[in-house]
């Protein structure tokens, strides 16, 4: 858990926010637990380091007071490179939260030596877990997977006390031969490429919350 320092801020609006960012700070807000929301400013490098390393749980130090928060939302600029604003919700370490966690496959499946190809169908899963046991990701070894094997959601190693919020039999990954994959696609129709649009940019540079 990263420890970040924050300072209360009084000024609001896009011009104030732009001034903060030019000074190397990021505006944010802390809310929840039936306590009034607090607008804050935080060091840009500290926030970016925590977010890019997948930190969800932060310890915020502000005016001699310390509290734990969950990163709930991060606003980026139109290019998706710079953080414009961060939303954080107060939590205690014993409460149970619902989070989506990346699934990381470790190793090379034995089926690869048999002509099999590993395909990951689900990149993440949603779980309920106590805050103090929140994982950054769920790592699972797939070295024993053979051709025809499936890795199911129920096979994932969850943290202590965590509950899977998905079908136990949801397929996470498979090992299949290339021939099987080709047969799965209609032979008579050529696939039409899907046109993907870019991610929706943040709404200007205004803060989402006071």
N, C-alpha and C positions, 0 to 999 in steps of 0.2 A: 504494500500500500504506500503510495507516494504521499509525502507531506508537502503541502503548498501553503504559501502565505497569501492572505487576501486583505484588502483594505476596503472599508465601506466607502461608497461613492454617493454623492448627492446629485450631481449633474446628470441629466438624462437627455436623450435625443441623439440624432445621428451625428450632429456636429461635435458634440462632446465625445461620442464613441470614436469618431475618426481621430480626434485629438489624442485620446488614450492610446489608440493603436500606433500612431506615429511616435508616441513616447515609449513604445515597446511593451504596452500592457493590453490586456484583453478584458472587456466588460463581461460580467456574468451575473447570475442571480442564484440565490440559495433559498429554497422554500420547503414547506412540508412540516409534518408533526404539529399542525395547528399553531404554528408560530408565524408571525408576519414575515413575508418575503424580505430578503435583504439584498439590495443591489451592491455588487462588489466589483473590484478591479483586481486582476492578478497578472503576474509576470508572464509575458507571452512565451518565452522559451520554456519555462517550467510547465505551462499548460500543454504546449505542443509536445514536449517530451513525454508527458504522462499519457496523452491521448494516442500518440503514434505507437506507444508501447502497449496499447490495449488496456490501460488501467481503467477500471470501472469504479473502484472504491478509493476515495481520497480522504486524507485527513487535512482539514482546513484549519489553519491557525490565524486568528484575527482578534486583535486588540486584547491579547491575553487569554482568549477563549479558544478552545479546540472542539471541533465537532466532526463527525464522520458523514460523508455525503456520497451519493451515487451519481455518476455522470449520466444524465437523462437525455440530453440533446446537445449537439454541437453544430453550430452554424458555420458554413464555409463561404468563401467568396465564390464568384461565378466560375472560377477555374478549379475550385475544389482544392486549393493549395494552402490558403491562409485561413486560420480560425478567426471568425468575427465575433462570436458570442458563445458562451457555454452556460447550460442550465444544469443545476445540481439539486438533488433532493436529499434532505436530511434522513439519516437512517441510524439505527442502533445495531450493533453487531449481532444481536440475538434474533432480530426479526427475520421473517422469511420473505424473500422477494422472488419475482419471476423474471428470468433473464434468458437471452438467447446466446448460446455459446458455440464458437467454431469447433468443428470436429477435425482433428489433425490425424491423418493416417501415417503410421510410422513403419518403415521397413519396406522390403521388396517381397511381394507374394511369391510363394513357391510355384504358383500356377504360371508365373511369367516364364519359367523355364519349360513349360509345357505348351507354349504358344498362346497363353492367356494374356488378356489385357485388363488392367485394373481400371474401373470406372467409378468415380465417386458421384453418387446421385444426390446426396444431401450434404451441403457444406456446413450446416449447423443444426442444432436442436435447441428446443426451449425446455428449461427445467425450473422447478421451484427449489430453492436452496436457502439455507441460512446465510446471512450476509458474511459472517466470519469464515464460511467455507466456500465462498464464491470462487470458481476457477476462472482463469483467463481463457482456457480452452480445454477440450477433452481430447487427450492423446490416446490412441489405440493402436496396438500392433496388428499388422495384417500379414505378417510373414508366413503364417500357416495356411493362408487361404489358397485353395486349389481351384482349378478350372471348374466352374459351376457353383462355387461357393458364394454365399451372400453374407454380408455383415449387416445385422439387424440392429435397430435402435436399442433393443433390450440387451444387446451384447456390449454396449458401451460402459466403460468403467466410470460410474458417477461418484461425486464426492459424498462424504458421509452424510446421511440423512436427506440427500437430494431425491426429488421425484421427477421422473420423466413426464413431460406434458406432450406426449406424442404417442401414436400407435406403437406398441411394442414390436410389431412385425414390419414397421416401416423400414425399407431397404436403404441403408446408408451407402454401401458400396458393393460392387460385384466384380468377379473375375470371370471373363468369358473369352472365347476364341474370337478372332476377327471374323470368321465365317458366320458365327452366330449373330454378331452385330450387324453384318450386311443383310442377313435374312430378315432381321427385325424391321428393316426399312422397305417401303413399297418399291418394287423393282421397276414398275412401269411409269412412275412419276418422278420427275426431277424435283428435288427440294427447292422451294422458293426462299431465297435468303430473306430473313426478317430484318427490316430497317429499324435500328435502335436509335432512339433519341438520346441526347446527352442528359446527364442528371439535372434535375431542376435546380437552378441556382438559388442561393439565399435571396430573400426579398429585400433587395437593396443592401444597405448596410445599417439598417435600423435594427435596434434590439427588439426581439420578439416579446420580451417582458420588461416591465419597468425595472 
